[in-house]
Amino acid sequence: MRGHALEYRSWGPRDGPALVLLHEGLGSVSLWRDFPARLAARTGRRVVAYSRSGHGHSDPVSLPRSVRFMHDEALDELPAVLDALALDRATLVGHSDGGSIALIFAGAHPSRVESLVLEAPHVFVEALSLRSIRRMRDEYATAGLRGRLARHHGANVDVAFRGWNDVWLDPAFRTWSIADAVARVKCPILVLQGELDEYGTPAQVLAIHALAAGPVESLLLQACGHSPHRDQPEAVLTETERFLGRYAQRVHSTAG
């Protein structure tokens, strides 16, 4: 993409409305596990997942990353990904940092987004997030986390981890916010948040409700942490199918 290669996979039909998955800060194609296949089966839509630069088996990136790395992903790389996939419009399904990237993109390119399905997105930085990210830094050095991540990132493992962890713990990142981008989002949004999320609180969801220019639906999932599609996959699939169906019916009714 723009001179470098990105790992990607596709499930379901080759044509028609597409769902594009945007992974979390330490994610990759393989870390979605069986969720994309199940999502394609439940919705009947094409599902595409890709590993961002420096993740999975995509080309590496140079460090350090900018504190605006999520804006860079949303405004530079994601448009090129959609162009390469010949997708003029798509529903973006974003997890954590991927949810934030989806919001930034939707605010900047409203004509290219049908709707957003967001799991545990970040609108601003919370103290809870920073405590958990500091703990992850310690686990990476001492508790075998690096080895577990290497199964998904290969030679990119240190780049993927440091490119995420170092930025979030940079003092300059404390004031990071995408409130201005969220205020420009007009498409329908579904937000799924775990009640036990160790990286964010329902304040993130409330911010999206307060700021977004379009309709917002949300669900707080019980017994669920930061990864709803892993902790509560059936609930995520059911809510996503319901949300997409309602939106599709509304568009059809308006068109008619």
C-alpha angles and dihedrals in degrees: 000000000000088000099328135081127246127198113235143163134197132207133187127012119004093222138040131047113353136209114210116201119216112195131219126263094280096029137117139171093279094049090066084068111183096340097098093053091048091047092052091049093049098044101032088227134124110262122200127187127183136180113238119234110291092024134096110341096329120118115285126251133218120257144261099054120212120256083241092060093124090053089048090052093047099043102034113021104032095054089052091049092053091046091051090050090049090238114149090177135012144163109250118217107195131183121202107311086011089058090053090049089051091053093049091049093047091051092051099038108030094161091061098054125076095181143326130241108191130188115197096333122186121231095167138359119276129195089235090059093051093049091053093045091052088052090051089053090057092046091051090056100040115011107058096261091129092059093050092049092046089067088067103030104035111185090000094064098105093040091050094048099042093041088060105030098043093051096048091050094045108114088226089063095061092089095044112134137161095196091122092054093047090053089062096052110110102166123094114278131201115194121194117191129177117228089221096046108150093197103049146011133225086267086085091057092046089052091055091049090051098043110034117099093212135054117300127196122183141182130196106213118215121228089013133128132193096309110058094175089060100035098039106013097157092052091049093049093047094048093045092049091048093047095048091046093052092048093047091051091051092050091048091049092049092048091050 
